[in-house]
């Protein structure tokens, strides 16, 4: 992609612009005044101080050159145009070709292909696996966030392709074939035999209309490929391990209907289906070894509120070939690490959206005047921008802290991220839509139009809260973890203790949370139904408090002191406000506005 490097001209404003008059004619009404300059041809990484500092803290060996290259790429006018086009001209389903043959293909605007190709070639899906070690996941997170900041829809298949790696490792034969293609920094959209491709993408199909998040209620079922059906495997080449899977002993035929299948254009999917032993996980390719299309009936694409550039679908399996991945009846355990990784990417995506929102709002108010002064100099507006930046800062530092926790293989890191990922996913993703709305309002009427990116962002943010577990599902998951994995609660509290002794508001909030967690542990281990009902009824309160203290502890440990102190005062202090901009004393508004 060619980047324009011309500088952007700043539009200056006078407080009382006068209309230009043509001699003998009417006033000229279409001279543009008091509007912000276009926010394009910028380096998004260079402008994001919080992300730069967090990368320095959690991935000190990261390639600054590459991050700045990505920052200039996604900040370019061409990339922004492609982001708009990919959403205006969303994916189209073609179920049949012109001769009536069933093809089940999803057609995308060329802009979408350019964006996802740039993203995958930058390793947003693979860096953590191809260059493992301290900082790998944090650097990968930063790259992923920069792309998602400008065009988030493509991040869905990128995220799933990244997250599938631990699940694939459950079967050495499948991993040997698929992992090199999954982690290749390239993009090949052709729907052909995966043996002919150097790079592939993955999706998943778990939920069904009658069960939703309750995947154990799934009715999709699988049967072993017995002798009577072996001809299918032999004809397609599916019985050979070298062309895409394990031996024929792992082959099954799958029948069922999935209510949500993400990114149906992908090369392969992890699919949950019932075996006599229980819910099991299967690897289902779109194209079988040898080139024959696997029965994969895309019934329709979902007409979604946002996330328009990404194809989400309903699919039907009718004798669809799949390879058993992991043990029979242990499908949830096999796929759970993929779910955990995509939950992390929900945090990253919401955080990237917050950065886009506050960056656009801050840019606008620095160029727009009203009531005798530039908007950024108006005290009320400064409070709003500062609060939006404070939320984005907390999300950024938390996102990279949790990403870095995925670098460690020790039990302590695993225990911490078990709760921290779920808690942060709940809170940051829920904060996203309101944050986008408040930023949109800073632009006034412009923010509500499709000509500016914040209307699209406002529609986009809720998907992160819904995907991979909506709010109640996450709360129940946290409560379940407290009962089944008490070490995770100990690790979580242990980290929060690192923030003690510096801010009285934090210390008081910590003591209250520690007491609440003790009560929660007693409820989940005691087995009393009334205690559990009370605990679930107040579950959101508990998880919210856990999230705020987690963010505060991370900021206290790693962020600039003015950011940490401001967050403690604004989110944990007795005068905390409800709406953005309702800030108490003790918040360093000037520093936050400057960082925005």
C-alpha positions in Angstrom: 0.0 0.0 0.0 1.4 3.4 -1.0 1.4 6.0 1.7 1.0 9.7 1.2 3.6 11.6 3.3 2.4 15.1 2.7 1.9 17.1 5.9 -1.6 17.9 7.0 -2.6 21.6 7.0 -4.1 22.8 10.3 -7.4 24.7 9.9 -7.4 27.8 12.1 -10.5 29.4 13.5 -11.4 32.9 14.4 -13.9 33.3 17.2 -16.3 35.4 15.0 -15.9 34.5 11.4 -17.3 37.0 8.9 -19.0 36.0 5.7 -17.2 36.8 2.5 -19.2 39.2 0.3 -19.0 39.3 -3.5 -19.6 42.7 -4.8 -23.1 43.1 -6.0 -23.9 39.5 -5.0 -25.0 37.4 -2.0 -22.8 36.1 0.7 -20.6 33.1 -0.1 -22.1 30.3 2.1 -19.8 27.4 1.3 -16.4 28.5 2.5 -15.5 26.0 5.2 -14.5 27.5 8.5 -14.1 26.3 12.0 -13.9 22.6 11.1 -11.1 20.3 12.1 -8.4 19.2 9.6 -8.7 15.6 8.3 -7.1 13.2 10.8 -5.1 11.2 8.3 -1.6 10.5 7.2 -0.5 10.2 10.8 1.5 7.6 12.7 -1.0 6.1 15.1 1.7 4.5 17.2 3.7 7.7 17.6 0.5 9.5 18.8 -0.4 6.9 21.4 1.7 7.6 24.4 0.0 5.1 26.6 0.6 2.2 24.1 4.2 3.2 23.6 4.9 3.3 27.3 3.1 0.0 27.9 5.1 -1.7 25.1 8.3 -0.3 26.7 7.2 -1.9 30.0 5.9 -5.2 28.8 7.8 -5.8 25.5 11.0 -3.8 25.8 12.5 -5.9 22.9 9.7 -5.1 20.5 10.5 -3.7 17.1 9.8 0.0 17.4 10.5 0.3 13.6 7.7 -2.2 12.8 5.2 -0.7 15.2 5.8 2.8 13.7 5.5 1.3 10.2 2.1 -0.2 11.2 1.2 3.1 12.8 1.8 5.0 9.6 0.0 2.3 7.5 -3.2 2.3 9.5 -3.1 6.1 9.8 -2.8 6.6 6.1 -5.6 8.0 4.0 -5.6 4.9 1.9 -6.1 2.5 4.8 -8.8 4.7 6.3 -10.6 4.6 2.9 -10.3 0.9 2.7 -11.7 0.6 6.3 -14.7 2.6 5.2 -15.2 0.6 1.9 -14.9 -2.7 3.7 -17.8 -1.7 5.9 -20.0 0.1 3.4 -19.6 -2.8 0.9 -19.8 -5.8 3.3 -19.5 -9.5 2.6 -22.0 -11.1 0.2 -23.1 -14.8 0.3 -23.2 -16.7 -3.0 -24.8 -20.1 -2.2 -24.8 -21.3 -5.9 -22.9 -20.5 -9.0 -24.5 -19.5 -12.3 -25.1 -23.2 -13.3 -26.8 -24.1 -10.0 -23.9 -25.8 -8.3 -23.8 -25.3 -4.6 -20.6 -23.3 -3.8 -21.3 -21.5 -0.4 -18.8 -18.8 -1.0 -18.5 -15.4 0.7 -17.5 -12.5 -1.6 -15.6 -9.5 -0.1 -14.8 -6.0 -1.4 -11.1 -5.8 -2.4 -10.6 -3.4 0.4 -11.2 -6.1 2.9 -8.6 -8.4 1.3 -6.0 -5.6 1.4 -6.6 -4.9 5.1 -6.5 -8.5 6.3 -3.5 -9.2 4.1 -1.6 -6.3 5.7 -2.6 -7.5 9.1 -1.6 -11.1 8.7 1.6 -10.2 7.0 2.4 -8.1 10.1 2.1 -11.1 12.3 -1.0 -10.0 14.2 -2.0 -13.6 14.4 1.4 -15.4 14.7 4.1 -13.3 16.4 3.5 -14.8 19.8 4.0 -18.3 18.4 6.8 -17.7 15.9 8.9 -15.6 18.2 8.1 -16.9 21.7 9.7 -15.4 24.8 9.3 -12.5 27.2 7.3 -9.7 25.5 6.0 -11.8 22.6 2.3 -11.7 23.4 2.5 -8.0 24.4 4.1 -7.0 21.1 1.7 -9.1 19.2 -1.1 -7.4 21.1 0.2 -3.9 20.2 0.3 -4.8 16.5 -3.2 -6.3 16.7 -4.6 -3.2 18.5 -3.1 -0.8 15.9 -4.9 -2.6 13.0 -8.1 -3.0 15.1 -8.1 0.7 16.0 -9.0 1.6 12.4 -10.7 -1.5 11.0 -12.0 -3.9 13.6 -14.1 -6.4 11.6 -11.1 -8.2 10.0 -9.8 -8.9 13.5 -12.3 -11.7 14.1 -10.6 -14.2 11.7 -7.2 -12.9 12.7 -8.0 -13.5 16.4 -9.3 -17.0 15.8 -6.4 -18.0 13.7 -4.1 -16.8 16.5 -6.1 -18.5 19.2 -6.5 -21.9 17.5 -2.8 -22.9 18.0 -3.1 -24.3 21.6 -6.1 -26.4 20.6 -4.4 -27.8 17.5 -1.5 -29.0 19.7 -3.9 -31.5 21.2 -3.3 -33.8 18.2 0.4 -34.0 17.0 -0.6 -35.3 13.5 -3.1 -32.5 12.9 -0.7 -30.0 14.3 2.1 -31.1 12.1 0.1 -30.3 9.0 -1.9 -27.2 10.1 0.4 -25.2 12.4 3.0 -24.1 9.8 0.1 -22.8 7.7 -1.7 -21.2 10.6 1.4 -19.3 11.7 2.6 -18.2 8.3 2.7 -14.4 7.9 0.8 -14.4 4.7 -2.7 -14.4 3.3 -4.3 -16.6 0.6 -8.1 -16.2 0.2 -8.5 -19.0 -2.3 -10.9 -21.8 -1.3 -8.7 -24.7 -2.4 -7.1 -27.8 -0.9 -5.2 -26.6 2.1 -2.2 -28.7 1.0 -1.9 -26.2 -1.9 -1.7 -23.2 0.4 1.2 -21.9 2.5 -1.1 -19.8 4.8 -4.6 -20.5 6.1 -7.2 -18.9 8.5 -9.4 -20.6 11.1 -12.9 -20.0 12.4 -15.1 -21.7 15.0 -18.6 -23.0 15.2 -19.9 -23.7 18.8 -23.2 -22.1 19.5 -26.7 -23.3 18.5 -30.0 -21.6 18.5 -31.5 -23.6 21.4 -28.4 -23.4 23.6 -26.3 -20.3 23.0 -23.5 -20.2 25.5 -24.8 -23.5 27.0 -22.8 -25.6 24.5 -23.5 -28.8 26.3 -27.1 -28.4 25.0 -25.8 -28.8 21.4 -27.7 -31.2 19.2 -25.1 -31.4 16.4 -23.7 -34.9 16.4 -20.9 -36.9 14.9 -20.5 -40.5 13.9 -17.3 -42.4 13.2 -16.5 -42.9 9.5 -17.2 -46.6 9.4 -16.4 -49.1 6.7 -19.6 -48.3 4.8 -18.6 -44.7 4.6 -14.9 -45.3 4.0 -15.3 -44.8 0.3 -15.9 -41.1 0.9 -12.6 -40.8 2.7 -10.8 -42.7 0.1 -12.3 -40.8 -2.8 -11.5 -37.5 -1.2 -8.0 -38.4 0.1 -9.2 -37.8 3.6 -7.9 -41.1 4.9 -4.3 -40.1 4.3 -2.5 -38.4 7.2 -0.1 -36.5 5.0 -2.7 -34.3 3.3 -4.3 -32.7 6.2 -5.0 -34.8 9.2 -4.6 -37.9 11.3 -5.5 -41.4 10.3 -9.0 -42.4 9.2 -9.6 -43.6 12.7 -10.2 -39.9 13.7 -12.6 -39.2 10.9 -16.2 -38.5 11.6 -19.3 -37.4 9.8 -21.0 -34.4 11.4 -24.7 -33.4 11.1 -26.3 -30.3 12.7 -27.0 -26.6 12.5 -24.8 -23.9 14.0 -26.6 -20.6 14.9 -23.3 -18.6 14.8 -20.3 -19.6 12.7 -17.6 -16.9 12.7 -15.8 -16.1 9.4 -17.3 -18.8 7.2 -14.7 -18.0 4.5 -12.0 -19.5 6.6 -10.1 -22.6 5.5 -11.0 -24.7 8.6 -13.0 -24.6 11.8 -13.1 -26.0 15.3 -16.6 -27.4 15.7 -18.3 -28.9 18.7 -20.5 -31.9 18.2 -21.9 -34.7 20.4 -20.4 -38.2 20.6 -21.7 -40.9 23.0 -19.0 -39.7 25.5 -20.3 -36.2 25.3 -19.5 -32.9 23.6 -16.3 -33.3 21.5 -14.2 -31.0 19.3 -13.6 -31.6 15.6 -11.4 -29.9 13.0 -13.6 -29.3 9.9 -11.9 -28.1 6.7 -13.9 -26.3 4.0 -12.0 -28.2 1.3 -11.1 -31.9 1.7 -7.7 -33.3 0.8 -7.8 -33.7 -3.0 -9.8 -30.6 -3.6 -13.4 -31.8 -3.0 -15.6 -29.3 -1.1 -16.6 -30.5 2.3 -20.4 -30.2 2.8 -20.6 -26.8 4.6 -23.9 -25.2 3.9 -23.9 -21.4 4.7 -27.6 -20.7 5.2 -27.3 -17.0 5.6 -25.0 -14.2 6.7 -26.1 -12.4 9.9 -27.5 -8.9 9.5 -25.6 -7.3 12.4 -25.8 -4.0 14.2 -22.1 -3.5 13.6 -19.0 -5.5 12.7 -20.2 -5.1 9.1 -17.0 -6.0 7.3 -16.8 -9.4 9.0 -19.0 -12.3 7.8 -20.9 -14.1 10.6 -23.2 -16.9 9.5 -25.5 -19.8 10.2 -24.3 -23.1 8.8 -25.5 -26.6 8.4 -23.5 -29.8 8.4 -24.9 -32.8 6.5 -22.4 -35.6 6.5 -19.6 -33.1 6.9 -16.1 -34.6 7.4 -14.3 -33.7 10.6 -11.3 -34.9 12.4 -11.6 -35.6 16.1 -9.4 -33.1 18.0 -8.6 -34.1 21.6 -10.4 -36.8 23.6 -14.0 -37.8 23.0 -16.3 -36.1 25.4 -13.7 -33.5 26.3 -14.5 -31.0 23.5 -15.0 -28.0 25.9 -11.6 -28.6 27.4 -10.0 -28.9 24.0 -11.5 -25.6 22.7 -11.3 -23.7 26.0 -7.8 -22.3 25.4 -9.0 -20.9 22.1 -11.9 -19.3 23.9 -9.5 -17.8 26.5 -7.3 -16.3 23.8 -10.2 -14.8 21.9 -11.4 -13.3 25.1 -8.1 -11.6 25.5 -8.5 -10.3 21.9 -11.9 -8.9 22.9 -10.1 -6.9 25.5 -7.6 -5.8 22.9 -10.3 -4.9 20.4 -12.3 -2.9 22.9 -9.2 -1.1 24.0 -8.3 -0.3 20.4 -11.8 1.1 19.9 -11.3 3.4 23.0 -8.1 4.7 21.5 -9.8 5.5 18.2 -12.6 7.2 20.0 -10.6 9.5 22.3 -8.0 10.2 19.5 -10.8 11.4 17.1 -12.4 13.4 19.9 -9.2 15.0 21.0 -8.3 15.9 17.5 -11.7 17.5 16.9 -11.7 19.7 20.0 -8.1 21.0 19.3 -9.4 22.4 16.0 -12.9 23.6 16.7 -14.0 26.8 18.5 -17.2 27.7 20.3 -18.3 30.4 22.7 -15.2 32.4 22.2 -12.5 29.7 22.7 -11.1 26.5 21.1 -13.0 23.6 22.5 -10.0 22.0 24.1 -9.6 25.1 26.2 -13.1 24.9 27.6 -13.1 23.5 31.1 -16.1 21.2 30.6 -14.6 19.7 27.5 -11.2 19.3 29.1 -12.9 17.2 31.8 -14.6 15.0 29.2 -11.4 14.4 27.2 -9.4 13.7 30.3 -11.9 11.1 31.5 -12.1 9.4 28.1 -8.3 9.3 28.0 -8.2 7.9 31.6 -10.5 5.1 30.6 -8.4 4.3 27.5 -5.2 4.4 29.5 -6.5 2.0 32.1 -7.7 -0.4 29.3 -4.3 -0.1 27.4 -2.1 -0.9 30.4 -4.5 -3.7 31.5 -4.6 -5.2 28.0 -0.8 -5.4 27.7 -0.3 -6.6 31.3 -2.7 -9.5 30.7 -1.2 -10.2 27.3 2.3 -10.3 28.9 0.9 -12.8 31.5 0.4 -15.2 28.6 4.2 -15.3 28.0 4.7 -17.2 31.3 4.2 -21.0 31.4 4.5 -21.2 35.2 1.5 -22.0 37.4 1.4 -18.5 39.0 1.0 -16.8 35.6 -1.7 -19.2 34.7 -3.6 -18.8 37.9 -3.5 -15.0 37.6 -4.6 -14.8 34.0 -7.4 -17.3 34.6 -9.4 -14.7 36.6 -7.7 -11.5 35.3 -8.7 -12.3 31.6 -12.3 -12.9 32.5 -12.6 -9.9 34.8 -11.0 -7.5 32.4 -13.0 -8.9 29.5 -16.3 -8.2 31.4 -15.4 -4.7 32.4 -13.4 -3.2 29.5 -15.8 -4.6 26.9 -18.8 -3.2 28.8 -17.1 0.2 29.0 -16.5 0.3 25.3 -20.0 1.4 24.0 -20.5 4.2 26.4 -17.0 5.4 25.8 -17.6 5.5 22.1 -20.9 7.4 22.5 -19.3 10.0 24.7 -16.4 10.5 22.2 -19.0 10.7 19.4 -20.8 13.4 21.3 -17.6 15.5 21.4 -17.9 15.8 17.6 -21.5 17.0 17.9 -23.5 16.4 14.8 -20.5 15.3 12.8 -20.0 12.4 15.2 -23.4 11.1 14.4 -22.8 10.9 10.6 -21.3 8.1 8.7 -18.7 10.4 7.1 -16.7 10.2 10.4 -15.5 6.9 11.9 -17.1 7.1 15.4 -20.7 6.2 14.3 -19.2 2.9 13.0 -17.2 2.5 16.2 -20.3 3.0 18.3 -21.9 0.1 16.5 -18.8 -1.9 16.7 -18.0 -1.8 20.4 -21.0 -4.0 21.7 -19.8 -7.0 19.8 -16.8 -7.4 22.0 -19.0 -7.6 25.1 -21.2 -10.2 23.4 -18.5 -12.4 21.7 -17.0 -15.2 23.7 -19.3 -14.8 26.7 -21.7 -11.9 27.4 -21.7 -10.2 30.8 -23.7 -12.8 32.8 -21.7 -15.7 31.3 -18.5 -14.0 32.3 -19.7 -13.4 35.8 -20.8 -17.0 36.2 -17.4 -18.1 34.9 -15.6 -15.9 37.5 -17.8 -17.4 40.3 -17.1 -20.9 39.0 -13.4 -20.3 38.9 -13.5 -19.0 42.5 -15.1 -22.4 43.6 -13.1 -24.8 41.4 -9.8 -23.0 41.2 -9.2 -21.2 44.5 -5.5 -20.7 43.6 -6.7 -18.2 40.9 -8.3 -16.1 43.6 -5.2 -16.2 45.7 -3.0 -15.2 42.7 -5.5 -12.4 41.8 -5.5 -11.0 45.3 -1.8 -11.4 45.6 -1.3 -9.1 42.6 -3.7 -6.5 44.0 -1.6 -6.4 47.2 1.2 -4.9 45.2 -0.8 -1.7 45.0 -1.3 -1.3 48.8 0.2 1.4 50.9 0.2 4.3 48.4 -3.4 5.5 48.1 -6.0 5.4 50.9 -8.9 4.9 48.5 -7.2 1.9 46.9 -6.4 0.4 50.4 -10.1 0.8 51.5 -11.4 -0.7 48.3 -9.0 -3.7 48.5 -10.0 -4.5 52.1 -13.7 -4.4 51.1 -13.0 -6.7 48.1 -10.9 -9.1 50.0 -13.8 -9.6 52.5 -16.3 -10.0 49.6 -14.1 -12.6 47.9 -13.9 -14.5 51.2 -17.7 -14.5 51.4 -17.9 -15.6 47.8 -15.5 -18.5 48.4 -17.6 -19.7 51.3 -20.8 -19.5 49.3 -19.4 -21.4 46.3 -17.8 -24.1 48.4 -20.6 -24.4 51.0 -23.3 -25.6 48.6 -26.1 -23.6 50.2 -28.6 -22.6 47.5 -29.7 -19.4 49.1 -26.1 -18.3 49.5 -25.4 -19.1 45.9 -28.5 -17.2 44.8 -27.4 -14.1 46.7 -23.9 -14.4 45.3 -25.1 -14.6 41.7 -27.5 -11.7 42.3 -24.6 -9.5 43.3 -22.1 -11.1 40.9 -21.8 -8.0 38.7 -21.0 -5.8 41.6 -18.3 -8.2 42.7 -16.7 -8.5 39.2 -16.9 -4.7 38.7 -15.0 -4.1 41.9 -12.4 -6.8 41.0 -11.9 -5.1 37.6 -11.4 -1.6 38.9 -8.9 -2.8 41.5 -7.1 -4.8 38.9 -6.8 -1.8 36.6 -5.7 0.4 39.5 -3.0 -2.0 40.7 -1.7 -2.3 37.1 -1.5 1.5 36.8 0.1 1.9 40.2 2.8 -0.7 39.3 3.6 0.4 35.7 1.9 3.7 34.5 3.0 7.3 35.1 2.2 8.4 38.6 -0.3 11.1 37.5 -2.3 8.5 35.6 -2.4 6.0 38.5 -3.4 8.7 41.0 -6.1 10.1 38.7 -7.6 6.7 38.2 -7.7 5.9 41.9 -9.4 9.2 42.6 -11.9 9.0 39.7 -12.8 5.3 39.9 -12.3 4.3 43.6 -12.7 7.5 45.5 -15.8 8.6 47.3 -16.6 11.3 44.8 -16.5 9.1 41.7 -18.8 10.3 39.0 -21.3 8.3 36.9 -20.8 10.0 33.5 -17.6 10.7 31.7 -16.3 14.1 32.6 -17.8 14.1 36.1 -14.3 14.1 37.7 -13.5 14.7 41.4 -10.6 16.7 42.7 -7.3 15.0 42.5 -7.4 14.2 38.8 -4.6 15.6 36.7 -6.8 16.9 33.8 -4.0 18.8 32.1 -1.7 15.8 31.9 -4.5 13.5 30.6 -5.6 16.0 28.0 -2.0 16.3 26.8 -1.6 12.5 26.6 -4.8 12.3 24.5 
